[in-house]
Amino acid sequence: MSEVGTNERLLRSDVTLEESRKIERVLRRNNISYFEKWNFHTGVFKFLNNNKNSKCDIYVHMDSMDKAKELLADM
């Protein structure tokens, strides 16, 4: 299981912008705190980067992990 700090756990990885919006609505509706870590293209071909190609990882607090997984399983 991937860790960011001591209490955050990876819920989903490589999520598109549309998927992140759906997940955000579900988590906010159920009062679950989360944060997104966006993976942008860097380097020589940075000009090829646009937000449509970006992916993000969604992290939640470890106390909310089971509830978040249960809610997202219904999606």
N, CA, C and O atoms as a MOPAC input file, in Angstrom:
PM7 MOZYME 1SCF
protein

 N      0.83700 1    -1.16300 1     0.00000 1
 C      0.00000 1     0.00000 1     0.00000 1
 C      0.88600 1     1.23200 1     0.00000 1
 O      1.84900 1     1.30800 1     0.76400 1
 N      0.57500 1     2.17400 1    -0.83200 1
 C      1.40300 1     3.36300 1    -0.98400 1
 C      1.08400 1     4.39800 1     0.09100 1
 O     -0.07500 1     4.57200 1     0.46800 1
 N      2.10400 1     5.07400 1     0.57700 1
 C      1.93000 1     6.07100 1     1.61700 1
 C      2.47500 1     7.41600 1     1.17900 1
 O      3.50300 1     7.48700 1     0.50600 1
 N      1.78900 1     8.48100 1     1.55900 1
 C      2.28600 1     9.82900 1     1.34000 1
 C      2.85000 1    10.34100 1     2.64900 1
 O      3.99900 1    10.78100 1     2.70000 1
 N      2.06800 1    10.29200 1     3.69400 1
 C      2.50300 1    10.67100 1     5.03400 1
 C      2.32700 1     9.46600 1     5.92600 1
 O      2.49700 1     8.32700 1     5.49200 1
 N      1.99400 1     9.71400 1     7.14100 1
 C      1.78800 1     8.58800 1     8.03900 1
 C      0.35700 1     8.10200 1     8.02200 1
 O      0.09400 1     6.94500 1     8.35300 1
 N     -0.58100 1     8.96600 1     7.64100 1
 C     -1.99200 1     8.60300 1     7.73400 1
 C     -2.71400 1     8.50300 1     6.39400 1
 O     -3.87900 1     8.10800 1     6.36500 1
 N     -2.07000 1     8.84300 1     5.30100 1
 C     -2.72500 1     8.82800 1     4.00600 1
 C     -2.42400 1     7.53800 1     3.25600 1
 O     -1.30700 1     7.02300 1     3.29300 1
 N     -3.44100 1     7.03000 1     2.57900 1
 C     -3.29400 1     5.80700 1     1.80400 1
 C     -3.83900 1     6.02900 1     0.39700 1
 O     -4.77800 1     6.80000 1     0.19800 1
 N     -3.25100 1     5.35600 1    -0.55800 1
 C     -3.65600 1     5.46600 1    -1.95700 1
 C     -4.99100 1     4.76900 1    -2.16300 1
 O     -5.13500 1     3.57900 1    -1.88100 1
 N     -5.95800 1     5.51700 1    -2.65200 1
 C     -7.27700 1     4.96000 1    -2.94400 1
 C     -7.36300 1     4.52600 1    -4.40200 1
 O     -7.75100 1     3.39400 1    -4.69000 1
 N     -7.00800 1     5.40700 1    -5.31000 1
 C     -7.00600 1     5.11200 1    -6.74400 1
 C     -5.79200 1     5.75900 1    -7.39300 1
 O     -5.36300 1     6.83700 1    -6.98100 1
 N     -5.24400 1     5.11100 1    -8.39800 1
 C     -4.10900 1     5.69400 1    -9.11200 1
 C     -4.44800 1     5.83300 1   -10.59100 1
 O     -5.31700 1     5.13500 1   -11.11300 1
 N     -3.74900 1     6.74200 1   -11.24900 1
 C     -3.91700 1     7.02900 1   -12.68200 1
 C     -5.38100 1     7.27000 1   -13.06300 1
 O     -5.93100 1     6.61100 1   -13.94500 1
 N     -5.98000 1     8.22000 1   -12.38100 1
 C     -7.37400 1     8.57800 1   -12.60200 1
 C     -7.42400 1     9.77000 1   -13.54900 1
 O     -6.65100 1    10.71500 1   -13.39300 1
 N     -8.31700 1     9.73700 1   -14.52300 1
 C     -8.47600 1    10.85100 1   -15.45000 1
 C     -9.26200 1    11.97200 1   -14.77900 1
 O     -9.79800 1    11.80200 1   -13.68400 1
 N     -9.32200 1    13.11300 1   -15.44700 1
 C    -10.02300 1    14.27100 1   -14.91200 1
 C    -11.50900 1    13.97000 1   -14.69200 1
 O    -12.06500 1    14.35100 1   -13.66200 1
 N    -12.15100 1    13.30300 1   -15.63200 1
 C    -13.57300 1    12.99100 1   -15.50700 1
 C    -13.82800 1    12.03800 1   -14.34300 1
 O    -14.76800 1    12.22700 1   -13.57200 1
 N    -12.99000 1    11.02000 1   -14.22200 1
 C    -13.13300 1    10.07600 1   -13.12100 1
 C    -12.90000 1    10.75300 1   -11.77100 1
 O    -13.58700 1    10.45300 1   -10.79500 1
 N    -11.93000 1    11.66300 1   -11.72000 1
 C    -11.63300 1    12.34500 1   -10.45600 1
 C    -12.80300 1    13.21300 1   -10.01600 1
 O    -13.06000 1    13.33800 1    -8.81800 1
 N    -13.50800 1    13.80900 1   -10.95400 1
 C    -14.68700 1    14.61100 1   -10.61300 1
 C    -15.79400 1    13.75200 1   -10.02900 1
 O    -16.45100 1    14.15500 1    -9.06900 1
 N    -16.00900 1    12.57000 1   -10.60000 1
 C    -17.02700 1    11.65800 1   -10.07100 1
 C    -16.65900 1    11.18900 1    -8.66700 1
 O    -17.50200 1    11.16800 1    -7.77100 1
 N    -15.40900 1    10.81700 1    -8.48400 1
 C    -14.94100 1    10.35600 1    -7.17400 1
 C    -15.03800 1    11.48500 1    -6.16000 1
 O    -15.43400 1    11.26500 1    -5.01600 1
 N    -14.67700 1    12.69800 1    -6.57900 1
 C    -14.74800 1    13.85600 1    -5.69200 1
 C    -16.16500 1    14.07600 1    -5.18100 1
 O    -16.36200 1    14.32300 1    -3.99200 1
 N    -17.16000 1    13.98900 1    -6.07300 1
 C    -18.55200 1    14.17300 1    -5.66000 1
 C    -18.96600 1    13.15200 1    -4.61700 1
 O    -19.61000 1    13.50000 1    -3.62800 1
 N    -18.60300 1    11.90000 1    -4.82900 1
 C    -18.97800 1    10.83800 1    -3.88800 1
 C    -18.30600 1    11.05200 1    -2.53700 1
 O    -18.95300 1    10.93500 1    -1.49700 1
 N    -17.02000 1    11.36400 1    -2.54700 1
 C    -16.29100 1    11.54200 1    -1.29000 1
 C    -16.77700 1    12.77200 1    -0.52800 1
 O    -16.93300 1    12.72000 1     0.69200 1
 N    -17.01600 1    13.86500 1    -1.22600 1
 C    -17.50900 1    15.07600 1    -0.55500 1
 C    -18.90700 1    14.88200 1     0.01700 1
 O    -19.20500 1    15.35000 1     1.11600 1
 N    -19.74900 1    14.20100 1    -0.72100 1
 C    -21.11900 1    13.94700 1    -0.26000 1
 C    -21.12500 1    13.14500 1     1.03600 1
 O    -22.02700 1    13.29500 1     1.86000 1
 N    -20.11800 1    12.29500 1     1.21200 1
 C    -20.04100 1    11.44600 1     2.39900 1
 C    -19.03200 1    11.94700 1     3.42100 1
 O    -18.65200 1    11.22100 1     4.33900 1
 N    -18.59900 1    13.20000 1     3.25500 1
 C    -17.72100 1    13.87200 1     4.21300 1
 C    -16.41500 1    13.10500 1     4.45700 1
 O    -15.99400 1    12.92800 1     5.60000 1
 N    -15.78700 1    12.65800 1     3.37900 1
 C    -14.50200 1    11.97300 1     3.45500 1
 C    -13.44100 1    12.89900 1     2.86900 1
 O    -13.53200 1    13.31300 1     1.71300 1
 N    -12.43900 1    13.21600 1     3.67600 1
 C    -11.38500 1    14.09600 1     3.18300 1
 C    -10.42300 1    13.31200 1     2.30000 1
 O    -10.18400 1    12.12500 1     2.52000 1
 N     -9.88400 1    13.98200 1     1.31300 1
 C     -8.99800 1    13.34900 1     0.34000 1
 C     -8.08500 1    14.40500 1    -0.23800 1
 O     -8.29300 1    15.59800 1    -0.01300 1
 N     -7.08200 1    13.98900 1    -0.97400 1
 C     -6.32800 1    14.92500 1    -1.79400 1
 C     -5.84000 1    14.21400 1    -3.03600 1
 O     -5.68600 1    12.99400 1    -3.06900 1
 N     -5.60300 1    15.01900 1    -4.05700 1
 C     -5.18800 1    14.51400 1    -5.36100 1
 C     -3.74900 1    14.91900 1    -5.61900 1
 O     -3.35100 1    16.04800 1    -5.33400 1
 N     -2.98400 1    14.00500 1    -6.15100 1
 C     -1.61200 1    14.29600 1    -6.55700 1
 C     -1.56000 1    14.10000 1    -8.07100 1
 O     -1.62100 1    12.97500 1    -8.56800 1
 N     -1.44500 1    15.21900 1    -8.79700 1
 C     -1.47000 1    15.17200 1   -10.25500 1
 C     -0.09200 1    14.85300 1   -10.81300 1
 O      0.92100 1    15.34000 1   -10.31100 1
 N     -0.06300 1    14.03800 1   -11.84500 1
 C      1.16200 1    13.65000 1   -12.53000 1
 C      1.18400 1    14.33700 1   -13.89700 1
 O      0.53600 1    13.88400 1   -14.84000 1
 N      1.93100 1    15.42900 1   -13.99100 1
 C      2.05000 1    16.16700 1   -15.23700 1
 C      3.30600 1    15.73600 1   -15.96900 1
 O      4.28600 1    15.32000 1   -15.35000 1
 N      3.27200 1    15.83700 1   -17.28600 1
 C      4.43000 1    15.50500 1   -18.09600 1
 C      5.45600 1    16.61600 1   -17.93600 1
 O      5.11500 1    17.79600 1   -18.01100 1
 N      6.69400 1    16.24800 1   -17.72000 1
 C      7.76300 1    17.23900 1   -17.62100 1
 C      8.89200 1    16.82800 1   -18.55300 1
 O      8.94100 1    15.69100 1   -19.02100 1
 N      9.76800 1    17.73000 1   -18.81000 1
 C     10.91700 1    17.42300 1   -19.64700 1
 C     10.85400 1    18.10700 1   -20.98700 1
 O     10.21300 1    19.14600 1   -21.14800 1
 N     11.53000 1    17.50900 1   -21.94900 1
 C     11.67300 1    18.09800 1   -23.27900 1
 C     10.32500 1    18.24300 1   -23.97400 1
 O     10.09000 1    19.23900 1   -24.65900 1
 N      9.43500 1    17.26400 1   -23.80900 1
 C      8.16000 1    17.27300 1   -24.52100 1
 C      7.03000 1    17.84400 1   -23.68100 1
 O      5.88100 1    17.42100 1   -23.81400 1
 N      7.34600 1    18.79500 1   -22.82400 1
 C      6.33800 1    19.40300 1   -21.95700 1
 C      5.24400 1    20.08600 1   -22.76800 1
 O      4.10500 1    20.18100 1   -22.30900 1
 N      5.57500 1    20.56300 1   -23.97100 1
 C      4.57700 1    21.22800 1   -24.81300 1
 C      3.46400 1    20.27400 1   -25.23400 1
 O      2.38200 1    20.72800 1   -25.60800 1
 N      3.70200 1    18.96000 1   -25.18300 1
 C      2.66700 1    17.98800 1   -25.53000 1
 C      1.65400 1    17.80400 1   -24.40400 1
 O      0.58900 1    17.22300 1   -24.61500 1
 N      1.97900 1    18.29600 1   -23.21200 1
 C      1.11200 1    18.12900 1   -22.05700 1
 C     -0.12300 1    19.01300 1   -22.17900 1
 O     -0.02500 1    20.20100 1   -22.48800 1
 N     -1.26000 1    18.42900 1   -21.93700 1
 C     -2.47800 1    19.20100 1   -21.71600 1
 C     -3.23700 1    18.50000 1   -20.58500 1
 O     -2.98300 1    17.33400 1   -20.28500 1
 N     -4.14200 1    19.20500 1   -19.98200 1
 C     -4.82800 1    18.66100 1   -18.81700 1
 C     -5.63300 1    17.40400 1   -19.12600 1
 O     -5.92000 1    16.62200 1   -18.21900 1
 N     -5.99600 1    17.19700 1   -20.36800 1
 C     -6.77100 1    16.01100 1   -20.73100 1
 C     -5.93400 1    14.73900 1   -20.60700 1
 O     -6.47500 1    13.66400 1   -20.35000 1
 N     -4.61200 1    14.85500 1   -20.78800 1
 C     -3.74300 1    13.69300 1   -20.71000 1
 C     -3.19500 1    13.46500 1   -19.30600 1
 O     -2.56000 1    12.44100 1   -19.05400 1
 N     -3.42800 1    14.39500 1   -18.39600 1
 C     -2.89500 1    14.28200 1   -17.04600 1
 C     -3.66600 1    13.22800 1   -16.25800 1
 O     -4.85900 1    13.01300 1   -16.47200 1
 N     -2.96400 1    12.59200 1   -15.35800 1
 C     -3.56000 1    11.58400 1   -14.48200 1
 C     -3.27400 1    11.97700 1   -13.04400 1
 O     -2.31900 1    12.70500 1   -12.77100 1
 N     -4.09700 1    11.49800 1   -12.12600 1
 C     -3.85500 1    11.82000 1   -10.72300 1
 C     -4.01500 1    10.58200 1    -9.85600 1
 O     -4.64600 1     9.60100 1   -10.24700 1
 N     -3.43100 1    10.65400 1    -8.67800 1
 C     -3.59100 1     9.64000 1    -7.64600 1
 C     -4.44200 1    10.26300 1    -6.54800 1
 O     -4.23500 1    11.41800 1    -6.17700 1
 N     -5.39300 1     9.50400 1    -6.03200 1
 C     -6.27400 1    10.01700 1    -4.99200 1
 C     -5.94500 1     9.31200 1    -3.68700 1
 O     -5.92800 1     8.08300 1    -3.61700 1
 N     -5.68600 1    10.09900 1    -2.66000 1
 C     -5.33200 1     9.59300 1    -1.34000 1
 C     -6.40300 1     9.96900 1    -0.33500 1
 O     -6.97700 1    11.05500 1    -0.41800 1
 N     -6.68200 1     9.07800 1     0.62300 1
 C     -7.61200 1     9.35800 1     1.71600 1
 C     -6.95200 1     8.98700 1     3.03300 1
 O     -5.95300 1     8.26800 1     3.06400 1
 N     -7.51800 1     9.48500 1     4.10700 1
 C     -7.02100 1     9.15900 1     5.44000 1
 C     -7.27700 1     7.68400 1     5.70900 1
 O     -8.30500 1     7.14700 1     5.29600 1
 N     -6.35500 1     7.02800 1     6.39500 1
 C     -6.46900 1     5.58200 1     6.59400 1
 C     -7.70600 1     5.19100 1     7.39500 1
 O     -8.18000 1     4.06300 1     7.25500 1
 N     -8.24700 1     6.07800 1     8.22800 1
 C     -9.46700 1     5.76900 1     8.97300 1
 C    -10.69400 1     5.73400 1     8.06600 1
 O    -11.68400 1     5.07900 1     8.39300 1
 N    -10.64200 1     6.42200 1     6.94400 1
 C    -11.77400 1     6.49100 1     6.01400 1
 C    -11.63100 1     5.53900 1     4.83400 1
 O    -12.50300 1     5.49900 1     3.96500 1
 N    -10.56900 1     4.78900 1     4.79100 1
 C    -10.26200 1     3.94900 1     3.63100 1
 C    -11.35400 1     2.91300 1     3.34700 1
 O    -11.78400 1     2.77500 1     2.20100 1
 N    -11.79800 1     2.19800 1     4.35200 1
 C    -12.80600 1     1.15400 1     4.13200 1
 C    -14.12000 1     1.74100 1     3.62600 1
 O    -14.73300 1     1.20300 1     2.70400 1
 N    -14.54800 1     2.84400 1     4.23200 1
 C    -15.79200 1     3.48300 1     3.81200 1
 C    -15.67400 1     4.00300 1     2.38300 1
 O    -16.61000 1     3.85800 1     1.59700 1
 N    -14.54300 1     4.60400 1     2.03800 1
 C    -14.34100 1     5.12600 1     0.69000 1
 C    -14.34600 1     4.00700 1    -0.34500 1
 O    -14.94800 1     4.14700 1    -1.40900 1
 N    -13.68300 1     2.90800 1    -0.04100 1
 C    -13.68200 1     1.77000 1    -0.97300 1
 C    -15.08900 1     1.22700 1    -1.17300 1
 O    -15.47400 1     0.87900 1    -2.28900 1
 N    -15.85200 1     1.15600 1    -0.09000 1
 C    -17.23000 1     0.66200 1    -0.16600 1
 C    -18.09200 1     1.56700 1    -1.03300 1
 O    -18.86900 1     1.08200 1    -1.85500 1
 N    -17.95900 1     2.88500 1    -0.85600 1
 C    -18.73700 1     3.83700 1    -1.63200 1
 C    -18.36200 1     3.81300 1    -3.11200 1
 O    -19.23300 1     3.91300 1    -3.97500 1
 N    -17.08900 1     3.68300 1    -3.40200 1
 C    -16.64200 1     3.68900 1    -4.79500 1
 C    -16.90000 1     2.36500 1    -5.49200 1
 O    -16.92000 1     2.31000 1    -6.72200 1
 N    -17.09300 1     1.31800 1    -4.74400 1
 C    -17.43400 1     0.02700 1    -5.34100 1
 C    -18.82300 1     0.07200 1    -5.96300 1
 O    -19.11200 1    -0.65900 1    -6.91100 1
 N    -19.67600 1     0.93200 1    -5.42600 1
 C    -21.03700 1     1.06900 1    -5.94500 1
 C    -21.10900 1     1.89800 1    -7.21800 1
 O    -22.12600 1     1.88100 1    -7.91100 1
 N    -20.02700 1     2.63200 1    -7.53600 1
 C    -20.00800 1     3.48900 1    -8.73000 1
 C    -19.97800 1     2.67800 1    -9.98500 1
 O    -19.95900 1     3.23800 1   -11.08100 1

